[in-house]
Amino acid sequence: SEDYKGLTVEFKTDKTVIVKDNGQVLQTSTWGITKLNDGYYKIDATPIVGQLFGKILFCDDRVVFSDTYVDGCDNYFKQK
């Protein structure tokens, strides 16, 4: 969706994740990684970051948070 075209997500080494839209901070959360039963991994964030739901998949300089396996949305991000 074009609604999130300016969205950025920055993962900090102190386990903080910062979500911005066109440079403006929308949310700050803490994050961790959990291994799923099928061998994939997912992000756990508190409070929840809706754009990070789903299995983590990598392809070149992109990361996908794929939630379609439970009828959710997929969110794609390009590494900067």
C-alpha positions in Angstrom: 0.0 0.0 0.0 1.2 3.5 -0.7 0.0 4.4 2.8 3.3 3.2 4.2 5.7 4.4 1.5 7.6 6.8 3.9 7.7 4.3 6.7 11.1 3.3 8.2 11.9 0.9 10.9 15.3 1.1 12.7 16.5 -1.7 14.9 18.9 -0.6 17.6 21.5 -2.8 19.3 19.9 -1.9 22.7 16.8 -3.8 21.6 14.9 -0.7 20.8 13.0 -0.4 17.5 11.9 3.0 16.2 9.1 3.3 13.6 9.0 6.6 11.6 6.8 8.0 8.9 8.5 10.5 6.7 11.1 11.1 9.5 8.5 11.6 12.3 8.7 9.1 15.1 5.4 7.2 15.4 6.4 4.5 17.9 9.3 3.2 20.0 9.2 -0.4 21.2 11.5 -3.0 22.5 12.2 -6.0 20.4 13.4 -9.6 20.4 13.5 -12.5 18.0 11.5 -15.8 18.5 12.1 -19.0 16.6 8.8 -20.5 15.3 8.0 -24.3 15.2 8.6 -24.4 11.4 12.2 -23.1 11.7 11.4 -19.5 10.7 11.8 -16.5 13.0 9.6 -13.6 14.0 10.0 -10.3 15.8 8.3 -9.8 19.1 7.9 -6.1 20.0 6.4 -4.4 23.0 4.3 -2.5 22.4 3.3 -4.4 19.2 4.5 -3.0 15.8 1.8 -4.0 13.3 4.1 -3.8 10.3 6.5 -6.4 11.8 4.0 -9.3 12.1 4.9 -12.6 10.4 7.8 -14.7 9.4 11.1 -12.9 8.6 12.2 -13.5 5.0 15.3 -12.0 3.3 15.9 -11.4 -0.4 18.9 -9.3 -1.4 18.5 -5.9 0.3 14.9 -6.5 1.3 13.2 -8.0 4.3 9.7 -9.3 4.3 7.5 -9.8 7.4 5.2 -12.4 5.9 1.9 -12.9 7.7 -0.1 -14.4 4.8 0.2 -17.9 6.3 -2.4 -16.8 8.9 -4.3 -14.6 6.4 -2.5 -11.4 7.4 -0.6 -8.8 5.4 3.0 -8.9 4.1 5.2 -5.9 4.7 8.4 -5.3 2.6 11.3 -3.1 3.7 14.4 -2.2 1.7 17.7 -1.9 3.7 19.3 1.5 3.8 
